[in-house]
């Protein structure tokens, strides 16, 4: 597109700047020849179509190419494309756009607005190139996909204003400073666990303000921590520096990164902020992918009991922390619908989903839906594409979701529903559940009692083609002590229901009280022993201390 010999991109950008200033309702009286020519070529300016309508449709198409992002919403506000904004004055539209970006009006005018106009001009040229069959080159965008928050550098001061407008970060920043002061002081060799644990507790409380906006939580967290480090700009270098912070290497808890025997090294403060927030974001995406289906999700594993404390990213050959969930469905007739929904989960591995579909066919062929069998599948995330949030990180962001699908009947069996007490006389000395899982190394099952005593249960495994059928103990009562199995420990210790479109909360509450009564029963029988709810979990040593306190407080989970 050439008008009066000007560079097309420069000309479009000038027209867009003029249109933003005066507003779309005044488009018919403005000198915006490049925009009008583009609208005509794209068919938006047919005979009799008002100029403002033609320009509006052109801009809507350009904004749509920005995807579902804050930038797209800010562009809509800037030009009055949002409902009710068309007649707003330029200053009011700019203020609304700045609020969407979470920055001051002046910062938006000098930086964000310039970038938006530049990108909209690029998108209009892209529409014209597609019309001509020319591949579109978006030189203004980075090679790797990036989240809206990480597509450009930011001034720390701008991010701080937005962060403090969203939540109270003071405690998080104060405890972080305490951590790094100790890390900088080489005269000592101890990082007291209580300090990073308090950081995790403060961050966990504050992060509730960012539900559904976890990427913004990461950006604001980077700004808060960057301010504590006395930096002026948020840059890729700052992200990597804090994510891999080597000041913590001299502490034993953090030093396992290169030791294959220490797979559970503790992550750095910013690393665990990023990795926990990413997993909660992906769980929200999973919920959206299954929207409309009667499902409920119970979150277990480290993301449940060790969020912002022991949730780590991939480091060399050491994998990132997995997300362990139990997805409850009415019955396995819904399995194909769940698989179809998972296909829309951003970042999910196509190979994992293909294996899931193949194993579902095998499940049906072998008639395993008997009310006593779980369907398990590991779904790898961000192995075939880069997580946009990790565009500045030292790794791609790979981690697995360990998914266990249970029908309502299987859940009732695991929760020992129908039995009022967890005693041998009422429920039996043990019960088992089968697990249709992938072919993996199968260790003996590790169970633990309220007293911290261990019990190893040999695994009963049957090979079924590309899968295995493992028999797990739901629980064992041995020597008058109750040992929860892996299926119950997935639900324990916090009974964390991420969503509930299929009613399960009442069953979980009933199970909670049965566990409490069982603990009281054993305390009466062993009055000179220390018995705790948390000690019945084989990974209780990894619990964040505040979660540990919560689990054991008042004998309630």
N, C-alpha and C positions, 0 to 999 in steps of 0.2 A: 504494500500500500504506500503510495507516494503522493503527497499533497504539497504543493509549492516547493518541491525539492528538498524538504526537511527530512532528517533522519526519522523513520517511522516511530521508533520508540521514544525519542526525545519529543516529537510532536504530540504523541498520545499523552505523554506524561504532562506536558504543558496544558493540554485540553482538560485533562482530569483535574489538575490543580485549579483551573478556572471554574470548572463545574462544581467542585467541592466548595469553593468560596461562595459562589452565588446560589447554589442549590439547583436541583433538577427542575422545579417549577419554572425557573427562568431560563431553561435551556434554549428555548426558541429565540431568545434575544442575544445569545452568546456567540462569540466567534470560536466555535469548536469544530472546525472542518474535518479533522482526522477522526474524531469520534463519530460524526455523522456519516462519514464515508464508510467506516467500519460497520456501523449499524445497517447501512444500505446494502453492503456486500453480503452481510450475513442474513439478510431478509427481514430485518426488524423494522425497516422503514418503508413499508409498502405505501401505495397511494392512499392518502387520507389519514395515515397514522400520525398522530401528533408527535412532535419532536421529543417532548418529554417522555412519552410512553416508549418510543424507540430507544432512547438513551437508557431508560430504566431497565428494559429487557436486556440490552447489551451488558450493562453493569451486573445484572443478576447472574448472567451466564459466566462472566469473568470471576465474580466472587465465588460462585459454585465450584470453580476449579481449584480454589484454595482449600477445599475440603472442610470437614467439621473441625474448626479451630477457632481460637480466640481472634486470630487475625481476620478470619472471614467475618466474624461478628462485628469486629471493630470497623471493617470496611463498610459493612451494611449501615452502621451507625454514622460513619463519616459522611456518607452520601444520602442519608435519609431513606434507605431502602427498607428499614425495619418498619413494621406497622405503626402508624401514628407519628412517625418521625419526619415525614416528607416535608412538612412546612416549617420545621425547626430552623432557627437561625444557625449560621455557620459555627458560632462560638458554642452553642448548646450541643450541636452534633459532635464537635471536637471533644467537648467535655465528656459526653456519653461514651465516645470511643476510647478515651483515655481511661475511664473507669473500667471498661472491659479488659484493657491491657494491664490494669493495676499499676499505672504510673501517673505522674503528675501531668497536667495539661501542657506545660512547657516542654517536658521531656518527650511527650507524644508528638508535639509539633515539630521539634527539631530532629527527631530520629525515627520514631515508629511511623509517623504519617508519610515521611519521605520514602521509606522502604515500601509501605503499602501502595503508594501511587506508582512507584517503580514496578512493583510486582503485578499490579493490575494492568499496566501497559503491556507487560510481557504476556499475561494471560490473554489479552485481546488479540495480540499478534499470534498467539498459539491457536486461537479460534480461527483466525484467517488462514493460517498455514494448514490446519486440518481441512478447511474448506477446499484448499488447493491440492490436498494430498501430500503436503510436505511434512516430514517428521518434525515434531516440535522439540526444540532444544531449550531447556530452562537453565541457562547459565547462572541465573541468580540464585538457584538453589544448590545446596551442597550435594556431593555425590551420594553420601549415605543419608537415608531418611532420618529426619530429626523431628522431635516433638516441637510444638510451637514455642515452648519455653527455651529451647536450646538451638534455635536456628540462627541466633546471633548473640554476640556478647552484650552484657548489660552493665550498667553502673551499679555498684553495690548500694549506693544511697537510694536509687530508685526501687530496687528490690526490697530494701529494708522498709520503706514506706508502705509498700504493698503487703509485706509480711505482717507488720504490726497492725495493719488495718484488718487483717484476717484473724489473727490469733495472738495470744500473749506468749511470746517467745522468750521472755526474760529468764525464766528458770532454765530452759534448754541452753541458752547461751551461757549462763553463769556456770552450770555444771560442766559444759564443754570446756570453758576456760580453765576450770579446776583440773580437768583431765590433761589438757595440753601443758599446763604449768608443771604438773608432775612428770609428764613425758619429757619436757625440756630439761629438767633438773637431773643431770647424770650422777648426782651424789647419792641418789637413792635408787633402789632396784625393785621397788614394789609399787604396783598400781592396785590399790585396794578395790576388790570386786564391787564394793558398795557404791563406788563413784560412777563407773559406767552403768551399773544397775539403776542408779538414780536418774542418769541421763535417759535410759530406756523408759523408765516410769514417766518422767516428765514429757518425753516426746510422745509416748503412747496416749497420754491424756490430751495433749494439745492437738494431736493429729486428727481427733474427732472433728475438728473444724474444717478439715479438708476431705471429708468423705466424698468420693466421686471426683476429686480434683487432686489425685495423688501426684501427678506430674508437677503441679504447681507447688505442692508440698516440698518436692525435691528442689525446685528452683529457689523457693524461699529459704529452705534449710541451707542451701549453698550460700545464699546471701548472708544469712545470720552467722554461719561459721566463718565465711570469708571476712566479715566485719570483725569478728573476734581475732582473726589473723592479721588485721590491719591492712587489708587489700582494698583497692579502689574499684576494681572491675571484676566481674564474673567472666572467666575465660575458660577454654578447654584445659589450659595448664593448671588452673586452680582446681578444677573438678578432679583431674587425675592426681594432683598432689594430695588432696584430702582423702580421696578414695583409697590410695595406696600408702597412706601416711606411715613412713618408716620410723618415725619417732617412737612408735609403740613396739618396734621389733625386739627391744631389749627386755620386754616383760614376757614371762613364761606363757601367759594365757594367749598372747598374740603371736608367738614365735613358731607356730607349727606349719607355716605356709609352705616350707620346702621339705618337710618331714612327712613321708607317706604314712608314718604311724600316728601322726597327729592330724587326722582328718577334720577334727572339730576345733580348729583354731578359732579364736574369737576375732570377729571382724572389727575394723576401725570404726569410730563413731559415724563418720559420713557414709562409709560403705554400708553399714547396717541400716542407716536411714534410707538410702537409695534402694537397697535390696528388699527391705520390708515393704516400702511404699509401692514398688513395682509389682510385688506379688498381690497386694491388696487391690491394686488397679486391675490386674489380670483376673482376679476373682470377681470383680465388678463386671468385667467384660464377659466372663463366663455366665454370670447371672443374666446379663442382657441377651446372650446368645440363646439361653434356654427360656427366655421370657415367653409366657403363654403356656408353658408345660407345667403340670403339677409335680414340681420337684422341691425338695428341701436339701440344704447343704449344711453338713456339720464339719467344722474346721478342726483338724488335729495337728499334731507335729509341731515343729519349732515355730512356725508362723503363728500358732495359737499360744504356746506357752513361753516363747522366747523372742517375741517381736521386738525389734529395735535393740536387741541385745546379742543374740547368737545367730541371727539370719545373715548369711554371708553370700558373696558372689563367687563365681568361678575364679580359681587361682591356679594357673598352670594346668596340671592334670587333675587337680582336686575339684570336684564338682561343686556347684552352688547348692544352697539349701533347697530341698524339695518342699513342695506344698502338698500336704496330706489331707485329703477330704473324703468324706463319705457322702455320696449323692443318693438320696432316698427317693424312690419312685413308687407309684401305687403297685405296679407289677411289671414284669419284664416284657409285656406287650408294648410298652413305651420305649423299649431300648432303641429301636430304629429311629424314632423321633429325636431321642437324645443325641444319637450319633449325627443326625442331620444338623442339629443345632450346634454341636461342637465344631462342625465344619466352618462355621462363621466366627470362631474364636480367633481374634487377632494374635499372630505370633505362633500359633500351634503348628507343629510339624506335620506336613502332609504324609510323611512316612508313618508317623505314629497313628494318625487317623485312618490310614489305609489298613494298618495292622489291626486296629480296633474293629473296622468293618469285617475283615476276614475272620477274626476271632468270634465276632457276634454270630456269624454264619455257623461256625463250628459249635458254639454254645447251643444254638437251636437244633442242629443236627443231632447232638448228643443228649438233648432233652434234659438240660441241667437246671431248669427252672423248677425246683422242688421245694421252695420255701426254706431252704437250708444252705444255700450257696450264694456267695458273693461273686461279682464279676469285677476283676481288677485290671487296670490298664495304666501304664506309664505313658503320659503324653509329654513329649519334649517341647519346650517353649523356646523360641528365638534361636533355633539351630539352623534354620534355612533362610532366615532374614534377620536383619539387625533390629534390635529394639530401638526405636527413635530416641528414647531417654538416654540410651547408652552411647550416643554419637560421640561423646567426649571421654568415654570410659576406656580402661585398658582391656576390656573384654567385650564380647558380643552380648553377653547377658543370658547365656544359656542356663536353664534350670528345668527340672521335671515337675510336672503335676502328677502325683500318685493318686489316681482316681479309683475309688472302690464304690461300685454301684450296688445298692441293696434295695430289694423290694420291701414293701411295708411289712410283709410276713417275716423276712429275714431280720429286719430291725427289731421286731418284737421278740424274736428268738434270741438275739444278742442281748437285749435288755432284760431277759428273763421275765417277760410280761406274763401275767397270769399266776405268778408265784409271789405271795406276799412277803416272803423272807428269803434271804440268800443263805440258806442253811442246807445241809445234806438231806435232812428229813423233808424239807419243803420242795427244794429244786433239784436235789441230787448232788452227788459229790463232784460232778463235772458235766460239761456239755460241750459239743464240738460244732463248728461251722466249717463248711468247705469254701475254698477260695479258688476260683478259676482264674489263674494268673499266667503271666508270661514265663518263658523258660529263663530262669535266673538261678544263681546260687542260692540254695535254701539252707540257712543255718538252723540249728535247733531253736525252738521258740523259748524266749527268755521271759519268765514271769516273776513277779516280786510281790511279797505280802506287805501288809501295813507295818510290819516290823522291820522291813528292809531285807528279809531273808529271800534268797534266790531259789528258783526252781527251773530247771531246764527240761523242756518237753521235746522228745525226739519227734521230728516231722514225719508224717505219713504222706508220701508224695506218689501220685500216679501220673505217668507221662501220657498226654493226650495230643498227639501230633505236635503242633508248634506251641502248645500250651502245657500247663501243668495243673493238676488238681491237688491242692494242698489241704490238709485237714488241720485246722487250728482249734486249740482249746478256747472256748469262750471264757471259761474260768475253770479253776481247779480248787477244790477244798482239800487240803493235805495237812495232816497233823492239826486239825481244827483251825487252820488258817486259810483265809481267802486269798487267792491269787488271780487277779484279773488277767485275761488274755489280751492278745494284740488288738482284737476287734473292739473290746470294751475300752482299752487304753487309747484307741483312736478317738473315742468319744470323750473319755476323761482327759484331763482333770477338770476342764472348764465348761463342758457342754456348750460350746460356742457355735450357735446356729447363725450362719451367715445370711441365709434367707429361708423362708418357710412358706412355700406355696402349697405344700402338703402338710397338714397338721401333724407335728411330731413333738411339740414342746411339752405337752402333758405327759407323754411317755418318758421323755428325758427327765422330767422333774420327779416322776415316780421312781425311776431308777436311782436318781441322786439320793433320795431319802432312804431307799433300801441299802445303798452303800454306807450311808451315815449310820444306820441302825446296825449294820454288820460290824462297822468299826467300833461302835459302842459295846457290842457283844464281846468282841475280842479284848477290849480294854477291861471289861469286867473279869474275863478269864485270865488276863495277864496284867495284874495291877502294878507290877514292878518292872514293866517294860515301857519303852517309848514307842508308841504306835501313832503313825500319822497317815492321813489320806495320801499325801504327796509321795510318801515312800513306797506306795504300791505301784508306782509307775517306773519302769525300768530305765527311763531317761531323766529322772527327776533331778540329777546333778546338772542338767542343762537348763533347767527352768530359770527364768529371770527371777531374782529374789522377791520382787513385789508380787509376782504371780504365785510363787511358793507360799508367801504369807497369806495371800487371798485364798488359796486352796485349803490351807490348814486352819484358817481363821474360823473359829466357832464350829469346828468339825464339819464344815460345809464345803462343797466343791463349787 
